[in-house]
Each structure stands twice: as structure tokens, then as C-alpha cells.
Amino acid sequence: MAMQESGEMYLETIYVLSRQAAGVRSIDVAEHLGYSKPSVSRAVGLLKKDGLLLMDEAGQLKLTQAGEEKAKRIYERHTVLSRLLMDLGVDEETATEDACRIEHYISDRSFDAIKAHIKKYRGKQP
């Protein structure tokens, strides 16, 4: 089932925050994204229902294996596309914002082609 852009944003944010701190709470996600607590609570409920997220008794969020795999793919798209745009001369802020939009819509086929191009012509890992 295809996930909406907002769900992907939540997964990516939880993934990024979990790499920076031992525990991630809904309030951390809300502050990071600038969203309201009720919006985050609703999204957390949907992600839990879809089997992508768990919440312990203390309110700590943890991605399931499926959630982490999906979040890693989204994050990879974001970082590769951001770097590519910056390599093309786009300033960091614009490149990051544009990559954030593109990452949710680009096909796997096109993204894989971008990674192959980078590896082939730049001789470095995407």
C-alpha cells in the first residue's frame, strides 16, 4: 500500500531523531516538524495501525523493522537528492527543501538510475 507524503515525513523524522537521541517522543516529533501535538498523535496512531511504529508505556516511539526499512529508504532519497542538487550548484537550503519534495514522488526506477549515475560518473557512493 502506498503511503502518503505526511506519513513518510513522520517516519523519516522519527528515524532521524532516533539516531540523535536514545528516546523519541511524540512531542519531539511535533517540535522538530513544527506540527501540533494532536496532529502528531493522529499520525502516530496511523503508523502504529500500519505496523510501522510502536510506542512503549513511557511514550517512547520505536520504528518496527518494516518502519525502519521504509524510513531508511526515505532518508536515503533525501540525502542523495540533496547532495546531487548541491553538486549541481543549488544552495543547501533550496536543495534540501526541493529534495524533501522530490523524495516522496520519484519512482524507485528513477532514483536507482540517479544512484547508478552518481556511482558511474563520480566514482563515489551516492
Beta strands, then each sheet from edge to edge (+ up, - down):
strand 1: 24-25
strand 2: 53-55
strand 3: 60-63
sheet 1: 1+ 3- 2+
end
